Amino acid sequence: MATTYDYIVVGAGSAGAVLANRLSASGKHTVLCLEAGTHGSDYLWSRIPIGMAKLIDRPAVNWCYASEPDEGSAGRAIPVPRGKMLGGSSSINGMVFVRGQPQDYDHWAQLGNRGWSYSDVLPIFRKMENYDGGDDEFRGRDGLLRVTDHEADLDPLHERMISAAGSIGIPFTRDYNGGDQEGIGITQTTINKGRRMSTAYCYLDPARGRSNLTIESGAMAENLVLEGKRCVGVRYAVGGKTREARANREVVVSTGSINSPKLLELSGIGQPELLRDLGIEVAHELPGVGMNLRDHFAPRIRFEVTEAGASYNDNGRGWRLGMQALKYALTGRGFFSLPAGSIRMYFKTREGLESPDATISITPFLFEASPDGALKVAKKRGVTAIASVLRSESIGDIHIKSADPAAPPAIRFNFLSTRYDQDGTVAAVRKARELFSTGPLADIVAGEITPGPSIESDAEILEWTRQNAETTYHPVGTCKMGSDPMAVVDDTLKVHGIEGLRVADASIMPTLTSGNTNAPSIMIGEKCAEMMLAS
């Protein structure tokens, strides 16, 4: 027997948790929110910001996907962590809050997506956030999502970086999420008083007591239930037993850029030949499903520093780590409160550009992999610069390899496949080198560890990048929004050709936004809820 709700939200992640909250807020509609993971906002390593190092490869809360080896990654399989818990990737990510540039959203609108220009989405960004800084014109004050400036304990390092950046023409900015992204500034985070502000904590937890909202965790979606060209429900498994839920109004797929195209294909929506080869009956031909994959491919440039206190490599190990734990318990600050990068820089790699096209974020310590695969603080004192182009043009795809819902899909990034990405990556690496060789930052730099001074030509930098770079965990675009033949959803996020079905997560982004993708994903959830409630 199937249970029936007005709305079913598949996935309680960055966008799905928002939808569950907003769709149930009035009390007029019954909502079912399904989540494959079982842990929530009280999971210890998710609550503590630096605990992200413990989550990067933990199957209990992470899908632990990996890409297919290809030329762009020198034949390596690149780890693709994705959140598998309430809050999704907002519960395991680096807690960096970046909206992107106004031009990103204006470009979406120029592609024919009505209602997605910067002027359209700015009110939604303002609605969702609670932030004390910036200008009222751009920033929200009373939203559900608490956003703060990282409370840095390494001010001497940051001061040196800001001064060095100024010397190479990059100004200091107090708000890169305001009207202009360009500059170097302290990281804005989804952290408050030392605690991660995931969507599980900010959106789901406040809504849990509503009688019209059912949150079912440990629920693995197997396929959408279709009657002709209408989606009427979801079939899912809990504890190995199959269940079915029906939707009177709509089903929203919010399982992210990896799992959303996977679920559509498992349901017979996608490329007919691929589906037939796997024994899946074709319900609806939609060639764009799983295509248009984009991500930020980022080499990590590591520098050794000499000044005590300029890096957490001194305090992040041994007995000093215990002192940092005590400091965190008492004040919510210090090493345990770190986001993924305490300061970041947005810059133009060449003259004539209207806005930044590359970024460098700084992690104030060196890290290395421990025997069990988890990240740990290295003994050598230093900092890590993570550099990338902002709007990558390299395009890959994601497709299922099996009709088994538990089987991971094939993820093909195709990194560095365009001249634009190649030139931009080289320029970003060179900019990191320029920054760290400029005083007063250069005064405390002992040398470049990776790639090292022997890697100098453009070709050498690119080859080193292929062999060593990782993603910044920002996959988007695999159910892209648009009206062209390869679009999967329209500008109201309804799946082309299927009634009663929407997709709302980072997979609908036509192109990458200029920075981390969690803030735009939350915005997408907010906007989708508004459109659904207005229909």
RODO-2510 file (C-alpha; in nm, 4 decimals, decimal comma):
residues 535
     n   res          X          Y          Z
     1     m     0,0000     0,0000     0,0000
     2     a     0,1359     0,3407    -0,0984
     3     t     0,1140     0,6362     0,1355
     4     t     0,0059     0,9626    -0,0225
     5     y     0,1332     1,3185     0,0269
     6     d     0,0882     1,6460    -0,1551
     7     y     0,4609     1,6822    -0,2196
     8     i     0,7507     1,4378    -0,2112
     9     v     1,1037     1,5741    -0,1870
    10     v     1,3683     1,3162    -0,2751
    11     g     1,6876     1,4132    -0,0927
    12     a     1,7267     1,6166     0,2262
    13     g     2,0418     1,7969     0,1153
    14     s     2,1345     2,1583     0,0564
    15     a     1,8245     2,2280    -0,1550
    16     g     1,5998     1,9431    -0,0402
    17     a     1,6040     2,0446     0,3254
    18     v     1,5035     2,3960     0,2212
    19     l     1,2136     2,2594     0,0175
    20     a     1,0948     2,0386     0,3035
    21     n     1,0858     2,3392     0,5342
    22     r     0,9237     2,5883     0,2980
    23     l     0,6635     2,3531     0,1460
    24     s     0,5433     2,2482     0,4909
    25     a     0,5595     2,5915     0,6555
    26     s     0,1986     2,6933     0,5933
    27     g     0,0581     2,3672     0,7264
    28     k    -0,1670     2,3420     0,4204
    29     h     0,0278     2,0708     0,2411
    30     t     0,1550     1,7305     0,3481
    31     v     0,5212     1,6750     0,2643
    32     l     0,7401     1,3647     0,2604
    33     c     1,1158     1,4174     0,2585
    34     l     1,3257     1,1104     0,1787
    35     e     1,6952     1,0850     0,2657
    36     a     1,9244     0,7903     0,1959
    37     g     2,1543     0,8779     0,4857
    38     t     2,0699     0,8197     0,8499
    39     h     2,2725     1,0767     1,0457
    40     g     2,1519     1,4284     1,1247
    41     s     2,2829     1,7615     1,2501
    42     d     2,3840     1,6124     1,5843
    43     y     2,6531     1,3929     1,4225
    44     l     2,9701     1,4965     1,6070
    45     w     3,2133     1,5339     1,3177
    46     s     2,9563     1,7306     1,1214
    47     r     2,8895     1,9763     1,4050
    48     i     3,2594     2,0617     1,4536
    49     p     3,3900     2,2572     1,1516
    50     i     3,7352     2,0955     1,1324
    51     g     3,5552     1,7601     1,1507
    52     m     3,5164     1,7874     0,7720
    53     a     3,8545     1,6108     0,7536
    54     k     3,6886     1,3095     0,9178
    55     l     3,4000     1,3142     0,6684
    56     i     3,5881     1,3283     0,3405
    57     d     3,5882     0,9514     0,2941
    58     r     3,3492     0,8155     0,5591
    59     p     3,0866     0,5866     0,3986
    60     a     2,8461     0,6331     0,6891
    61     v     2,7843     0,9939     0,5792
    62     n     2,9439     1,0153     0,2344
    63     w     2,8644     0,8462    -0,0975
    64     c     3,2428     0,8261    -0,1549
    65     y     3,2147     0,8383    -0,5325
    66     a     3,5161     0,8531    -0,7644
    67     s     3,5532     0,9675    -1,1226
    68     e     3,6511     0,7521    -1,4169
    69     p     4,0225     0,7884    -1,5004
    70     d     4,0791     1,0137    -1,7992
    71     e     4,3449     1,2215    -1,9708
    72     g     4,2629     1,5369    -1,7742
    73     s     4,3517     1,3663    -1,4472
    74     a     4,6492     1,1746    -1,5881
    75     g     4,4583     0,8482    -1,5626
    76     r     4,3733     0,8965    -1,1949
    77     a     4,0354     0,8275    -1,0367
    78     i     3,9498     1,1520    -0,8565
    79     p     3,7566     1,1284    -0,5263
    80     v     3,4082     1,2815    -0,5460
    81     p     3,2721     1,3086    -0,1910
    82     r     2,8989     1,3807    -0,1626
    83     g     2,6981     1,4111     0,1566
    84     k     2,4885     1,1090     0,2550
    85     m     2,3092     1,2447     0,5605
    86     l     2,0446     1,5010     0,6470
    87     g     2,1706     1,8283     0,5050
    88     g     2,3527     1,6469     0,2251
    89     s     2,6817     1,8050     0,1266
    90     s     2,6080     2,1084     0,3452
    91     s     2,6734     1,8692     0,6351
    92     i     3,0188     1,7590     0,5176
    93     n     3,1491     2,0503     0,3081
    94     g     3,4011     2,3249     0,3852
    95     m     3,1312     2,5699     0,5039
    96     v     3,2416     2,8446     0,2650
    97     f     2,9643     3,0846     0,1650
    98     v     3,0049     3,2308    -0,1838
    99     r     2,7127     3,3466    -0,3956
   100     g     2,9141     3,4041    -0,7101
   101     q     2,9085     3,7068    -0,9361
   102     p     2,6031     3,8957    -1,0646
   103     q     2,7243     3,8101    -1,4148
   104     d     2,6789     3,4374    -1,3431
   105     y     2,3050     3,4724    -1,2984
   106     d     2,2630     3,7326    -1,5714
   107     h     2,4237     3,4791    -1,8043
   108     w     2,1663     3,2184    -1,7014
   109     a     1,8921     3,4661    -1,7894
   110     q     2,0613     3,5482    -2,1210
   111     l     2,0431     3,1783    -2,2033
   112     g     1,6635     3,2126    -2,1877
   113     n     1,5964     3,1246    -1,8246
   114     r     1,3412     3,3805    -1,7166
   115     g     1,3471     3,4737    -1,3495
   116     w     1,7117     3,3777    -1,2922
   117     s     1,8955     3,7066    -1,3465
   118     y     2,0917     3,8565    -1,0596
   119     s     1,8133     4,1037    -0,9858
   120     d     1,5737     3,8071    -0,9673
   121     v     1,7810     3,5888    -0,7337
   122     l     1,9259     3,8628    -0,5099
   123     p     1,6047     3,8894    -0,3032
   124     i     1,6183     3,5133    -0,2477
   125     f     1,9793     3,5269    -0,1312
   126     r     1,8804     3,8072     0,1054
   127     k     1,5766     3,6126     0,2282
   128     m     1,7724     3,3005     0,3167
   129     e     2,0656     3,4518     0,5063
   130     n     2,1267     3,6105     0,8431
   131     y     2,4491     3,8104     0,8106
   132     d     2,5747     4,1066     1,0124
   133     g     2,8135     4,2662     0,7621
   134     g     2,7925     4,4236     0,4206
   135     d     2,5361     4,6580     0,2721
   136     d     2,1617     4,6219     0,3300
   137     e     2,1112     4,6475    -0,0451
   138     f     2,2841     4,3141    -0,0916
   139     r     2,2721     4,1250     0,2391
   140     g     1,9971     3,9579     0,4388
   141     r     1,9558     4,0046     0,8148
   142     d     1,6910     3,7635     0,9402
   143     g     1,7000     3,4492     0,7246
   144     l     1,7222     3,0930     0,8521
   145     l     2,0832     3,0450     0,7412
   146     r     2,3364     3,2070     0,9739
   147     v     2,6398     3,3404     0,7816
   148     t     2,9448     3,4847     0,9581
   149     d     3,2921     3,6144     0,8824
   150     h     3,5569     3,3659     0,9873
   151     e     3,6996     3,4759     1,3201
   152     a     4,0655     3,4395     1,2313
   153     d     4,3253     3,3643     1,4967
   154     l     4,6072     3,4013     1,2451
   155     d     4,5719     3,7733     1,1869
   156     p     4,9454     3,8298     1,1229
   157     l     4,9328     3,5855     0,8308
   158     h     4,6177     3,7417     0,6909
   159     e     4,7577     4,0914     0,7295
   160     r     5,0683     3,9920     0,5365
   161     m     4,8557     3,8353     0,2637
   162     i     4,6294     4,1367     0,2318
   163     s     4,9293     4,3691     0,2119
   164     a     5,1049     4,1512    -0,0464
   165     a     4,7868     4,1289    -0,2548
   166     g     4,7584     4,5058    -0,2526
   167     s     5,1124     4,5305    -0,3836
   168     i     5,0207     4,3183    -0,6873
   169     g     4,7050     4,5143    -0,7590
   170     i     4,4402     4,3130    -0,5762
   171     p     4,2392     4,5261    -0,3308
   172     f     4,1034     4,4237     0,0073
   173     t     3,7287     4,3549     0,0108
   174     r     3,5068     4,3351     0,3150
   175     d     3,2265     4,1636     0,1252
   176     y     3,2931     3,9518    -0,1828
   177     n     2,9223     3,8598    -0,1762
   178     g     2,8230     4,2232    -0,2246
   179     g     2,8074     4,4098    -0,5519
   180     d     3,1651     4,3284    -0,6599
   181     q     3,3463     4,0005    -0,5969
   182     e     3,6965     4,1190    -0,6859
   183     g     3,9579     4,1379    -0,4125
   184     i     4,1032     3,9507    -0,1168
   185     g     3,8902     3,9037     0,1912
   186     i     3,8234     3,6970     0,5000
   187     t     3,6113     3,3911     0,4243
   188     q     3,2390     3,4109     0,4900
   189     t     3,1152     3,0867     0,6383
   190     t     2,8113     2,8842     0,7363
   191     i     2,9512     2,8598     1,0901
   192     n     2,8108     3,0270     1,3999
   193     k     2,9679     3,0181     1,7445
   194     g     3,1864     2,7308     1,6366
   195     r     2,9057     2,5156     1,4962
   196     r     2,8363     2,4161     1,1357
   197     m     2,5219     2,5743     0,9950
   198     s     2,4059     2,2958     0,7636
   199     t     2,0607     2,2979     0,6068
   200     a     1,9800     2,0052     0,8357
   201     y     2,0393     2,2328     1,1346
   202     c     1,8994     2,5585     0,9928
   203     y     1,6031     2,4295     0,7892
   204     l     1,5095     2,0737     0,8854
   205     d     1,5519     2,0840     1,2629
   206     p     1,3153     2,3833     1,3102
   207     a     1,0506     2,2079     1,0965
   208     r     1,0644     1,8643     1,2572
   209     g     0,7691     1,9239     1,4861
   210     r     0,5245     1,9986     1,2054
   211     s     0,2536     1,7357     1,1782
   212     n     0,2359     1,7756     0,8010
   213     l     0,6073     1,7006     0,7460
   214     t     0,7412     1,3453     0,7412
   215     i     1,1188     1,3015     0,7251
   216     e     1,2197     0,9460     0,6437
   217     s     1,5923     0,8729     0,6650
   218     g     1,7673     0,5569     0,5539
   219     a     1,5397     0,5705     0,2477
   220     m     1,7194     0,4838    -0,0756
   221     a     1,5271     0,6045    -0,3812
   222     e     1,5114     0,3303    -0,6453
   223     n     1,3025     0,4944    -0,9145
   224     l     1,0285     0,7417    -0,9833
   225     v     0,6772     0,6055    -1,0367
   226     l     0,5471     0,7195    -1,3744
   227     e     0,2026     0,6860    -1,5263
   228     g     0,2501     0,7748    -1,8882
   229     k     0,4163     1,1149    -1,8952
   230     r     0,3298     1,2046    -1,5364
   231     c     0,5309     1,1366    -1,2220
   232     v     0,2973     1,0189    -0,9477
   233     g     0,5353     0,8965    -0,6804
   234     v     0,8612     0,7408    -0,5685
   235     r     0,9662     0,3823    -0,5032
   236     y     1,2332     0,3524    -0,2358
   237     a     1,3907     0,0981    -0,0011
   238     v     1,4244     0,1136     0,3778
   239     g     1,6171    -0,1647     0,5471
   240     g     1,6051    -0,3694     0,2290
   241     k     1,2262    -0,3488     0,1992
   242     t     1,0667    -0,1647    -0,0898
   243     r     0,8068     0,1017    -0,0220
   244     e     0,6107     0,3371    -0,2404
   245     a     0,4851     0,6888    -0,1780
   246     r     0,2460     0,8840    -0,3986
   247     a     0,2281     1,2574    -0,4616
   248     n    -0,1004     1,4378    -0,5248
   249     r     0,0804     1,7450    -0,6519
   250     e     0,4496     1,7101    -0,7371
   251     v     0,7704     1,5164    -0,6810
   252     v     1,0942     1,7128    -0,6512
   253     v     1,4266     1,5384    -0,7092
   254     s     1,6946     1,7075    -0,4968
   255     t     1,9645     1,4444    -0,4758
   256     g     2,2484     1,6500    -0,6232
   257     s     2,4476     1,6617    -0,9442
   258     i     2,5580     1,2992    -0,9132
   259     n     2,2430     1,1271    -0,7926
   260     s     1,9716     1,3324    -0,9642
   261     p     2,0621     1,2240    -1,3198
   262     k     2,1175     0,8744    -1,1818
   263     l     1,7613     0,8597    -1,0450
   264     l     1,6135     0,9943    -1,3683
   265     e     1,7971     0,7303    -1,5706
   266     l     1,6947     0,4518    -1,3321
   267     s     1,3378     0,5698    -1,3942
   268     g     1,3705     0,5442    -1,7711
   269     i     1,4244     0,9149    -1,8369
   270     g     1,7329     0,9906    -2,0451
   271     q     1,9180     0,8675    -2,3527
   272     p     1,7236     0,5723    -2,5017
   273     e     2,0213     0,3726    -2,6269
   274     l     2,2025     0,3918    -2,2936
   275     l     1,8904     0,2868    -2,1036
   276     r     1,8057    -0,0031    -2,3360
   277     d     2,1618    -0,1347    -2,3150
   278     l     2,1121    -0,1641    -1,9373
   279     g     1,7726    -0,3295    -1,9691
   280     i     1,5762    -0,0236    -1,8555
   281     e     1,2475     0,0484    -2,0293
   282     v     1,2506     0,3925    -2,1871
   283     a     0,9754     0,6068    -2,0369
   284     h     1,0829     0,9414    -2,1820
   285     e     1,3635     1,0424    -2,4153
   286     l     1,5654     1,3304    -2,2704
   287     p     1,9193     1,3347    -2,4130
   288     g     2,0568     1,5981    -2,1748
   289     v     2,0219     1,3862    -1,8614
   290     g     2,3690     1,3379    -1,7137
   291     m     2,5390     1,5706    -1,9616
   292     n     2,6960     1,9170    -1,9074
   293     l     2,8955     1,8139    -1,5964
   294     r     3,1224     2,0927    -1,4729
   295     d     3,3421     2,1346    -1,1666
   296     h     3,6369     2,3375    -1,0434
   297     f     3,9664     2,1502    -1,0934
   298     a     4,2170     2,2914    -0,8486
   299     p     4,5866     2,2308    -0,7951
   300     r     4,7097     2,2739    -0,4366
   301     i     5,0233     2,4906    -0,4185
   302     r     5,2059     2,4437    -0,0876
   303     f     5,4485     2,6857     0,0732
   304     e     5,6707     2,6418     0,3788
   305     v     5,6586     2,9332     0,6239
   306     t     5,9032     3,0253     0,8971
   307     e     5,7031     3,2406     1,1375
   308     a     5,5644     3,0651     1,4454
   309     g     5,1901     3,1260     1,4726
   310     a     5,1502     3,1890     1,0987
   311     s     5,0243     2,8334     1,0463
   312     y     4,8224     2,5793     1,2407
   313     n     5,0906     2,3162     1,1826
   314     d     5,2345     2,4183     1,5186
   315     n     4,9073     2,4010     1,7112
   316     g     4,7208     2,1314     1,5228
   317     r     4,9258     1,8393     1,6554
   318     g     5,0272     1,6812     1,9859
   319     w     4,9548     1,8481     2,3187
   320     r     4,8901     2,1798     2,1459
   321     l     4,5969     2,0180     1,9671
   322     g     4,4524     1,9437     2,3100
   323     m     4,4856     2,3104     2,3967
   324     q     4,3078     2,3994     2,0747
   325     a     4,0270     2,1612     2,1684
   326     l     3,9931     2,3346     2,5040
   327     k     3,9936     2,6744     2,3346
   328     y     3,7193     2,5586     2,0991
   329     a     3,5109     2,4233     2,3859
   330     l     3,5381     2,7531     2,5741
   331     t     3,5214     3,0066     2,2896
   332     g     3,4170     2,8279     1,9684
   333     r     3,7348     2,9565     1,8033
   334     g     4,0745     2,8317     1,6937
   335     f     4,1804     2,5335     1,4868
   336     f     3,8585     2,3375     1,5425
   337     s     3,6474     2,6250     1,4035
   338     l     3,8278     2,6458     1,0683
   339     p     3,6383     2,6441     0,7367
   340     a     3,8005     2,5230     0,4153
   341     g     4,0164     2,8290     0,3638
   342     s     4,0263     3,1229     0,6015
   343     i     4,0945     3,3892     0,3388
   344     r     4,0279     3,3977    -0,0349
   345     m     4,1167     3,6052    -0,3349
   346     y     3,9209     3,6693    -0,6554
   347     f     4,1202     3,8217    -0,9393
   348     k     4,1522     3,8757    -1,3138
   349     t     4,4170     3,6738    -1,4908
   350     r     4,4512     3,9246    -1,7751
   351     e     4,3644     4,2810    -1,8658
   352     g     4,0334     4,3643    -2,0296
   353     l     3,8122     4,1388    -1,8194
   354     e     3,5023     4,2890    -1,6593
   355     s     3,5113     4,0588    -1,3571
   356     p     3,7406     3,8035    -1,1877
   357     d     3,7975     3,4761    -1,3701
   358     a     4,0102     3,2923    -1,1117
   359     t     4,0373     3,2362    -0,7397
   360     i     4,2852     3,1309    -0,4722
   361     s     4,1757     3,0190    -0,1273
   362     i     4,4221     2,9712     0,1557
   363     t     4,4212     2,6891     0,4100
   364     p     4,6495     2,8041     0,6940
   365     f     4,8307     2,4745     0,7386
   366     l     4,9810     2,1878     0,5431
   367     f     4,7918     1,8602     0,5496
   368     e     4,8683     1,5067     0,4453
   369     a     4,6903     1,1728     0,4275
   370     s     4,7173     0,9415     0,7275
   371     p     4,7432     0,5617     0,6815
   372     d     4,3640     0,5260     0,7112
   373     g     4,3093     0,7810     0,4335
   374     a     4,1877     1,0659     0,6549
   375     l     4,3558     1,4039     0,6370
   376     k     4,5895     1,5103     0,9168
   377     v     4,8045     1,8101     0,9959
   378     a     5,1595     1,7775     0,8643
   379     k     5,4655     1,8295     1,0811
   380     k     5,6141     2,0909     0,8482
   381     r     5,4865     2,4456     0,9012
   382     g     5,3193     2,6001     0,5993
   383     v     5,0085     2,7042     0,4097
   384     t     4,8158     2,5616     0,1146
   385     a     4,6903     2,7743    -0,1756
   386     i     4,4032     2,6188    -0,3727
   387     a     4,3782     2,7796    -0,7169
   388     s     4,1275     2,7419    -0,9979
   389     v     3,9459     2,9137    -1,2802
   390     l     3,5990     3,0272    -1,1746
   391     r     3,3860     2,9382    -1,4757
   392     s     3,5349     2,6182    -1,6119
   393     e     3,4455     2,5367    -1,9719
   394     s     3,5541     2,1716    -1,9594
   395     i     3,2424     1,9556    -1,9797
   396     g     3,1938     1,5941    -1,8782
   397     d     2,9027     1,3640    -1,8030
   398     i     2,7505     1,1258    -1,5486
   399     h     2,5606     0,8101    -1,6424
   400     i     2,4518     0,4950    -1,4682
   401     k     2,6528     0,1785    -1,5369
   402     s     2,3886    -0,0590    -1,4031
   403     a     2,0158    -0,0839    -1,3390
   404     d     2,1027    -0,1551    -0,9745
   405     p     2,0132     0,1567    -0,7669
   406     a     2,3004     0,0784    -0,5297
   407     a     2,5650     0,0850    -0,8045
   408     p     2,7650     0,4086    -0,8404
   409     p     2,7411     0,5917    -1,1735
   410     a     3,0277     0,6627    -1,4112
   411     i     3,1579     1,0165    -1,3543
   412     r     3,3669     1,1598    -1,6376
   413     f     3,4956     1,5107    -1,5742
   414     n     3,7080     1,5673    -1,8854
   415     f     3,9137     1,8264    -1,6962
   416     l     4,1491     2,0677    -1,8767
   417     s     3,9951     1,9809    -2,2116
   418     t     3,9627     2,3454    -2,3212
   419     r     4,2303     2,6051    -2,3886
   420     y     4,0417     2,8472    -2,1622
   421     d     4,0784     2,6164    -1,8609
   422     q     4,4397     2,5380    -1,9413
   423     d     4,5436     2,9028    -1,9705
   424     g     4,3416     3,0050    -1,6654
   425     t     4,4837     2,7301    -1,4461
   426     v     4,8410     2,8197    -1,5365
   427     a     4,7693     3,1874    -1,4688
   428     a     4,6143     3,1037    -1,1293
   429     v     4,9196     2,8986    -1,0259
   430     r     5,1478     3,1816    -1,1331
   431     k     4,9376     3,4319    -0,9366
   432     a     4,9747     3,2201    -0,6219
   433     r     5,3500     3,2194    -0,6734
   434     e     5,3506     3,5947    -0,7276
   435     l     5,1511     3,6539    -0,4090
   436     f     5,3805     3,4416    -0,1941
   437     s     5,6926     3,6022    -0,3407
   438     t     5,5724     3,9542    -0,2578
   439     g     5,6505     4,1261     0,0718
   440     p     5,5573     4,1278     0,3494
   441     l     5,4245     3,7750     0,2873
   442     a     5,7504     3,6702     0,1213
   443     d     5,9374     3,7595     0,4404
   444     i     5,8032     3,4456     0,6118
   445     v     5,8058     3,2077     0,3132
   446     a     6,0919     2,9557     0,3212
   447     g     6,0098     2,8103    -0,0165
   448     e     5,7586     2,6443    -0,2465
   449     i     5,7030     2,2771    -0,1655
   450     t     5,4672     2,1865    -0,4511
   451     p     5,4877     2,2052    -0,7418
   452     g     5,8352     2,3363    -0,6584
   453     p     6,0735     2,5663    -0,8471
   454     s     6,1653     2,2978    -1,1011
   455     i     5,8128     2,3186    -1,2470
   456     e     5,8216     2,6401    -1,4450
   457     s     5,6928     2,6270    -1,8043
   458     d     5,3227     2,6317    -1,8901
   459     a     5,3441     2,2738    -2,0132
   460     e     5,5122     2,1614    -1,6908
   461     i     5,2513     2,3350    -1,4750
   462     l     4,9679     2,1750    -1,6740
   463     e     5,1195     1,8291    -1,6531
   464     w     5,1771     1,8675    -1,2784
   465     t     4,8148     1,9813    -1,2438
   466     r     4,6883     1,6768    -1,4337
   467     q     4,8856     1,4482    -1,2066
   468     n     4,8035     1,6174    -0,8751
   469     a     4,4975     1,8434    -0,8832
   470     e     4,1665     1,7557    -0,7209
   471     t     3,8189     1,8917    -0,7610
   472     t     3,6871     2,1490    -0,5167
   473     y     3,3736     1,9348    -0,4847
   474     h     3,1480     2,1616    -0,6910
   475     p     2,9820     1,9358    -0,9517
   476     v     2,6950     2,1071    -1,1331
   477     g     2,4943     2,1023    -1,4525
   478     t     2,3877     1,7407    -1,5112
   479     c     2,0152     1,8250    -1,5298
   480     k     2,0660     2,1684    -1,6727
   481     m     1,7997     2,4348    -1,6936
   482     g     1,7096     2,5742    -2,0346
   483     s     1,5008     2,5421    -2,3485
   484     d     1,7590     2,3950    -2,5860
   485     p     1,7504     2,0277    -2,6922
   486     m     1,9983     1,9261    -2,4187
   487     a     1,8128     2,0980    -2,1339
   488     v     1,6516     1,8728    -1,8737
   489     v     1,4351     2,1254    -1,6860
   490     d     1,2702     2,4514    -1,7828
   491     d     1,3093     2,7786    -1,5948
   492     t     1,0490     2,6681    -1,3399
   493     l     1,2619     2,3544    -1,2829
   494     k     0,9945     2,1270    -1,4314
   495     v     1,1363     1,8294    -1,6203
   496     h     1,0737     1,8713    -1,9924
   497     g     0,7982     1,6404    -2,1096
   498     i     0,7046     1,4973    -1,7677
   499     e     0,4237     1,6416    -1,5575
   500     g     0,4418     1,6554    -1,1791
   501     l     0,8228     1,6375    -1,1645
   502     r     1,0887     1,8979    -1,0890
   503     v     1,4600     1,8904    -1,0159
   504     a     1,6032     2,1387    -0,7662
   505     d     1,9711     2,1234    -0,6773
   506     a     2,3097     2,2123    -0,8294
   507     s     2,2426     1,9828    -1,1242
   508     i     2,0110     2,2442    -1,2805
   509     m     2,2847     2,5091    -1,3096
   510     p     2,3502     2,5746    -1,6817
   511     t     2,7046     2,6898    -1,5988
   512     l     2,9298     2,7070    -1,2950
   513     t     2,8938     2,9959    -1,0570
   514     s     3,2062     3,1903    -0,9637
   515     g     3,3019     3,0125    -0,6453
   516     n     3,1720     2,7533    -0,4026
   517     t     2,8329     2,6150    -0,4992
   518     n     2,6575     2,5544    -0,1664
   519     a     2,5049     2,9023    -0,1351
   520     p     2,3584     2,8896    -0,4901
   521     s     2,2234     2,5399    -0,4198
   522     i     2,0367     2,6659    -0,1130
   523     m     1,9061     2,9571    -0,3181
   524     i     1,7792     2,7101    -0,5801
   525     g     1,5860     2,5256    -0,3110
   526     e     1,4317     2,8509    -0,1896
   527     k     1,3361     2,9629    -0,5399
   528     c     1,1890     2,6261    -0,6311
   529     a     0,9709     2,6294    -0,3201
   530     e     0,8460     2,9779    -0,4058
   531     m     0,7543     2,8709    -0,7597
   532     m     0,5804     2,5547    -0,6400
   533     l     0,3727     2,7342    -0,3793
   534     a     0,2743     2,9992    -0,6315
   535     s     0,1573     2,7475    -0,8927
***
